């Protein structure tokens, strides 16, 4: 890869590292709580907020409107899921899955007659990580730095998990898309649990960072969408982890 290629993927690499910094510990917390699809649902609802902002509030002229709308939608969904955890814990996962389907369907309906509807929905799902701007990255870095401090305080994380989660998803879904948000939260966490050795958070960071580098290079060289490429690379780490674990046992 030449210097021009490095310059192209550098903002995406930095944005990816920021997402990894918060998603790995949050993903482990999601697995611990057993609410696997909350990230997919909250990401989709936040994306729905982005669509509403674009359709009805002309957010292309005022980007802050997109952030606010995405956060309002995400925090509303997160608060609803928190109430489910408190009052209907046995139904929480079913309600989370239903909310994801509802938000996805509503997004499709809202964009059905939009001249660029199919493209907008694809961007929402796949993300635009390769085209992340430095202004987006700086804003995300500031917010994630504050979140990162709270995430590693177990008491605060337990008390404010849904609020923290909603903020993290609001920022990352606009950079990475719904699919990569889910993958970057869950797949490294599952890999860390499977490996069952050492510091799970550090293992998740290593797996995520290597996958980020490989996925970005594959995307750039093959001219394939970055988000789906990264999701596939993250998923394909499982055979490698299982092979290493089997070799360690034998």
C-alpha positions as CSV (number, residue, x, y, z in Angstrom):
1,X,0.0,0.0,0.0
2,X,1.4,3.4,-1.0
3,X,1.3,6.6,1.0
4,X,-1.9,7.8,-0.7
5,X,-3.6,4.6,0.5
6,X,-2.4,5.2,4.1
7,X,-3.7,8.8,4.0
8,X,-7.1,7.6,2.8
9,X,-7.6,5.0,5.6
10,X,-6.0,7.0,8.4
11,X,-9.2,8.8,9.5
12,X,-11.1,5.5,9.3
13,X,-8.4,3.8,11.4
14,X,-8.5,6.4,14.1
15,X,-12.4,6.4,14.1
16,X,-12.2,2.6,14.4
17,X,-9.9,2.7,17.3
18,X,-12.2,5.1,19.1
19,X,-15.1,2.7,18.6
20,X,-13.1,-0.2,19.8
21,X,-12.0,1.7,22.9
22,X,-15.6,1.8,24.2
23,X,-17.3,-1.1,22.4
24,X,-15.1,-3.9,23.8
25,X,-15.9,-3.3,27.5
26,X,-19.5,-2.4,26.7
27,X,-19.8,-5.6,24.6
28,X,-18.5,-7.7,27.6
29,X,-21.1,-6.0,29.8
30,X,-23.8,-6.8,27.3
31,X,-22.9,-10.5,27.3
32,X,-22.8,-10.4,31.1
33,X,-26.3,-9.0,31.2
34,X,-27.5,-11.5,28.6
35,X,-29.1,-8.8,26.4
36,X,-27.3,-9.6,23.2
37,X,-29.5,-7.7,20.7
38,X,-29.8,-4.5,22.6
39,X,-26.9,-3.0,20.6
40,X,-28.6,-3.9,17.3
41,X,-31.9,-2.4,18.5
42,X,-30.5,0.8,19.9
43,X,-28.3,1.3,16.9
44,X,-31.3,0.9,14.6
45,X,-33.4,3.3,16.6
46,X,-30.6,5.8,16.7
47,X,-30.4,5.4,12.9
48,X,-34.1,6.0,12.7
49,X,-33.4,9.3,14.5
50,X,-30.9,10.2,11.8
51,X,-33.4,9.5,9.1
52,X,-36.1,11.6,10.8
53,X,-33.6,14.5,11.3
54,X,-32.8,14.4,7.6
55,X,-36.4,14.2,6.4
56,X,-38.0,16.7,8.6
57,X,-35.4,19.0,10.1
58,X,-33.0,19.5,7.2
59,X,-30.1,18.3,9.3
60,X,-27.7,18.4,6.3
61,X,-27.5,22.1,7.0
62,X,-27.2,21.7,10.8
63,X,-25.3,18.5,11.7
64,X,-25.8,19.0,15.4
65,X,-29.5,18.4,14.8
66,X,-28.7,14.9,13.6
67,X,-26.7,14.2,16.8
68,X,-29.5,15.5,19.0
69,X,-32.2,13.6,17.2
70,X,-30.2,10.3,17.1
71,X,-29.5,10.7,20.9
72,X,-33.1,11.4,21.7
73,X,-34.2,8.3,19.9
74,X,-31.4,6.1,21.3
75,X,-31.9,7.2,24.9
76,X,-35.7,6.7,24.6
77,X,-35.1,3.1,23.4
78,X,-32.5,2.5,26.1
79,X,-34.8,3.8,28.8
80,X,-37.6,1.6,27.6
81,X,-35.3,-1.4,27.7
82,X,-34.3,-0.5,31.2
83,X,-37.9,-0.5,32.3
84,X,-38.3,-3.9,30.6
85,X,-35.4,-5.2,32.6
86,X,-37.0,-4.0,35.8
87,X,-40.6,-5.0,35.2
88,X,-40.5,-7.7,32.5
89,X,-37.1,-9.3,32.6
90,X,-38.2,-12.6,31.0
91,X,-39.6,-10.7,28.0
92,X,-36.8,-8.2,27.7
93,X,-34.9,-9.9,24.9
94,X,-38.1,-10.6,22.9
95,X,-39.1,-6.9,23.3
96,X,-35.6,-5.8,22.2
97,X,-35.8,-7.9,19.1
98,X,-39.3,-6.6,18.3
99,X,-38.1,-3.0,18.7
100,X,-35.4,-3.7,16.2
101,X,-37.8,-5.0,13.6
102,X,-40.2,-2.1,14.2
103,X,-37.4,0.5,13.9
104,X,-36.1,-1.2,10.7
105,X,-39.5,-1.4,9.2
106,X,-40.4,2.2,10.0
107,X,-37.1,3.4,8.5
108,X,-37.9,1.6,5.3
109,X,-41.4,3.1,5.2
110,X,-40.1,6.6,5.8
111,X,-37.5,6.3,3.0
112,X,-39.8,4.4,0.6
113,X,-40.6,7.5,-1.5
114,X,-37.3,9.3,-1.0
115,X,-35.3,9.7,-4.3
116,X,-32.2,8.4,-2.6
117,X,-34.0,6.1,-0.1
118,X,-32.2,2.9,-0.9
119,X,-28.8,4.6,-0.7
120,X,-29.6,6.2,2.6
121,X,-30.8,2.9,4.1
122,X,-27.6,1.2,2.8
123,X,-25.5,3.9,4.4
124,X,-27.3,3.5,7.7
125,X,-26.7,-0.2,7.8
126,X,-23.2,-0.3,6.3
127,X,-21.9,3.0,7.6
128,X,-19.4,5.4,6.0
129,X,-16.3,4.7,8.2
130,X,-13.9,5.1,5.3
131,X,-15.2,8.7,4.7
132,X,-15.2,9.8,8.4
133,X,-14.2,13.4,8.7
134,X,-11.7,14.7,11.2
135,X,-14.4,17.0,12.8
136,X,-16.6,13.9,13.5
137,X,-13.6,12.1,14.9
138,X,-12.6,14.9,17.2
139,X,-16.2,15.2,18.6
140,X,-16.4,11.4,19.0
141,X,-13.0,11.3,20.8
142,X,-14.1,13.9,23.3
143,X,-17.3,12.2,24.1
144,X,-15.7,8.7,24.2
145,X,-13.0,9.9,26.5
146,X,-15.6,10.9,29.1
147,X,-17.5,7.6,28.6
148,X,-14.3,5.6,28.8
149,X,-13.6,6.9,32.3
150,X,-17.1,6.0,33.5
151,X,-17.1,2.6,31.8
152,X,-14.2,1.4,33.9
153,X,-15.9,2.5,37.1
154,X,-18.0,-0.7,37.9
155,X,-20.5,1.1,40.1
156,X,-21.1,3.9,37.6
157,X,-21.3,1.4,34.7
158,X,-23.9,-0.7,36.6
159,X,-26.0,2.3,37.6
160,X,-25.9,4.2,34.3
161,X,-25.3,1.4,31.8
162,X,-28.3,2.2,29.6
163,X,-27.5,5.9,29.5
164,X,-23.8,5.3,28.7
165,X,-24.8,2.7,26.1
166,X,-27.2,5.1,24.3
167,X,-24.5,7.8,24.0
168,X,-21.9,5.4,22.7
169,X,-24.3,4.0,20.1
170,X,-25.4,7.5,19.0
171,X,-21.9,8.4,18.1
172,X,-20.7,5.1,16.6
173,X,-23.8,4.3,14.4
174,X,-23.2,7.5,12.4
175,X,-19.6,6.5,11.8
176,X,-19.8,2.7,11.4
177,X,-23.4,1.8,10.6
178,X,-25.8,-0.6,12.3
179,X,-24.0,-3.8,11.3
180,X,-20.5,-2.8,12.4
181,X,-21.8,-1.4,15.6
182,X,-23.3,-4.8,16.5
183,X,-20.3,-6.7,15.3
184,X,-17.7,-4.6,17.1
185,X,-19.7,-4.9,20.4
186,X,-20.5,-8.6,20.3
187,X,-17.9,-10.5,18.3
188,X,-14.8,-9.5,20.2
189,X,-16.6,-10.1,23.5
190,X,-17.6,-13.6,22.4
191,X,-14.1,-14.3,21.2
192,X,-12.7,-13.1,24.6
193,X,-15.1,-15.4,26.4
194,X,-14.3,-18.4,24.2
195,X,-10.6,-17.9,24.7
196,X,-11.0,-17.8,28.5
197,X,-7.5,-16.8,29.3
198,X,-6.0,-13.6,30.7
199,X,-7.5,-10.2,30.5
200,X,-10.7,-10.4,28.4
201,X,-10.8,-6.7,27.7
202,X,-7.2,-6.6,26.5
203,X,-7.9,-9.7,24.3
204,X,-10.9,-8.0,22.8
205,X,-8.8,-4.9,22.1
206,X,-6.1,-6.9,20.3
207,X,-8.6,-8.9,18.2
208,X,-10.6,-5.8,17.3
209,X,-7.5,-3.8,16.3
210,X,-6.0,-6.5,14.1
211,X,-9.5,-7.0,12.5
212,X,-9.8,-3.3,11.9
213,X,-6.4,-3.1,10.1
214,X,-7.1,-6.2,8.0
215,X,-10.6,-5.1,7.2
216,X,-9.6,-1.6,6.1
217,X,-6.8,-2.9,3.9
218,X,-9.1,-5.5,2.3
219,X,-11.8,-2.8,1.7
220,X,-9.3,-0.4,0.2
221,X,-7.5,-2.9,-2.1
222,X,-10.7,-4.6,-3.3
223,X,-12.9,-1.5,-3.4
224,X,-15.5,-3.2,-1.3
225,X,-17.8,-1.5,1.4
226,X,-15.8,-0.9,4.5
227,X,-18.5,-1.8,7.1
228,X,-19.4,-5.2,5.7
229,X,-15.7,-6.0,5.1
230,X,-14.9,-5.3,8.8
231,X,-17.9,-7.4,10.0
232,X,-16.8,-10.4,7.9
233,X,-13.2,-10.1,9.2
234,X,-14.4,-9.9,12.8
235,X,-16.6,-12.9,12.3
236,X,-13.7,-14.9,10.7
237,X,-11.6,-14.5,13.7
238,X,-13.7,-17.2,15.4
239,X,-12.1,-20.2,13.6
240,X,-8.7,-18.8,14.4
241,X,-9.6,-18.3,18.1
242,X,-11.1,-21.8,18.3
243,X,-8.0,-23.3,16.6
244,X,-5.7,-21.6,19.1
245,X,-7.8,-22.7,22.0
246,X,-7.8,-26.3,20.7
247,X,-4.0,-26.2,20.2
248,X,-3.5,-24.8,23.7
249,X,-5.6,-27.6,25.3
250,X,-3.8,-30.4,23.4
